Amino acid sequence: MSDAAVTRAVRLAVAGEPPRLVEKVELPAPGDGELLVDLDYAGVNPIDTYAATGMVGDLARLPRTLGVEGTGVLAGTDTRVVVTGAGTGLVRDGTWAGAVVAPRGAVVELPAGVDPAEAGAIGVAAVTAYDALHVLGGLRTGDQVLVLGAGGGVGVLAVQLAKLAGASVVGQVGSPAKADAVAALGADRVVVADAARLVAELDEFQPTLVIDPLGGAFTPAAVELAAVSGRIVILGVSAGENVPLPGRTFYRKGLSLLGYAGLVVTRERRATAIQAVAAGLAAGTLRIPVDEVVPLGRFEDAIRRLRDRSVFGKVVLATQE
């Protein structure tokens, strides 16, 4: 559809009203520093569900196509790229569409051999996992890593990336249904535990690095478990925004609590992470478990699955269906 002036797209028109699939959305002509990308897959992320309700994103820029990550080919070529960042889906049209005009800074070329559906899920969770481990967490060989929410979009990559770096990895999941799948990704041990049971389940494990996308009562549990001089990277609060930190334990252990802010990651950092993860996907040393590929016309089903936490890994929209 490289010559098309219109595309199907999931659009938010008015804050507070549900987004809708619009069959014909006019595409602007690419300006200086912009590229037309014919999209085929787009990831579904928690931030997309927030954008769909108007909780995040620039409400002065409506109507707007949703979707903060996706993949496709540069129009008129076979060059596969990832589109993410630079306000994609939040301040300008996003990836839940058949095509998008994106700024050059939001487009990263991929190597050959990356599965397109997996490529659609690289831009957010994979970048988060890579940055949380390597940039903020200072991951090194011999680290003992605890990945909370190991069955989620970030967790499934964090487990694999930590193992590839020579760390010992324990994954936490909230459902027995996800335990075997996380173990198959390479985790040395998987525990099924809520926040109240986490310390008891892992009383002899002292992580030097904790990846925490959950917050709530999980973060203080991580403080209790962490080794002296350990690092805790918090990148989400899906289990609760308020984090009651045990201050005395925290300072006596000399711990570091680091926050990951994906919306302010630089273009260069994002590209480095995407290229590193994509190289692993192409080589077969990494994989992104895609739980379900959902046609664009059923985007509400994808949002529902994310909200009810039934997803292992990622849900991806097929934007040409």
Salt bridges, closest charged atoms under 4 A:
GLU23 OE1 - ARG8 NE 3.14
GLU34 OE2 - ARG92 NH2 3.09
ASP40 OD2 - ARG80 NH2 2.69
ASP58 OD2 - ARG61 NE 3.20
GLU69 OE2 - LYS314 NZ 2.98
ASP93 OD1 - ARG11 NH1 2.90
ASP131 OD2 - ARG269 NH2 2.60
ASP143 OD2 - ARG231 NH2 2.89
ASP188 OD1 - LYS163 NZ 3.08
GLU201 OE2 - ARG197 NH2 3.21
ASP291 OD1 - ARG305 NH1 2.68
GLU292 OE2 - ARG298 NH2 3.61
GLU292 OE1 - ARG305 NH1 2.95
ASP301 OD2 - ARG298 NE 2.84
ASP301 OD1 - ARG304 NH1 2.69
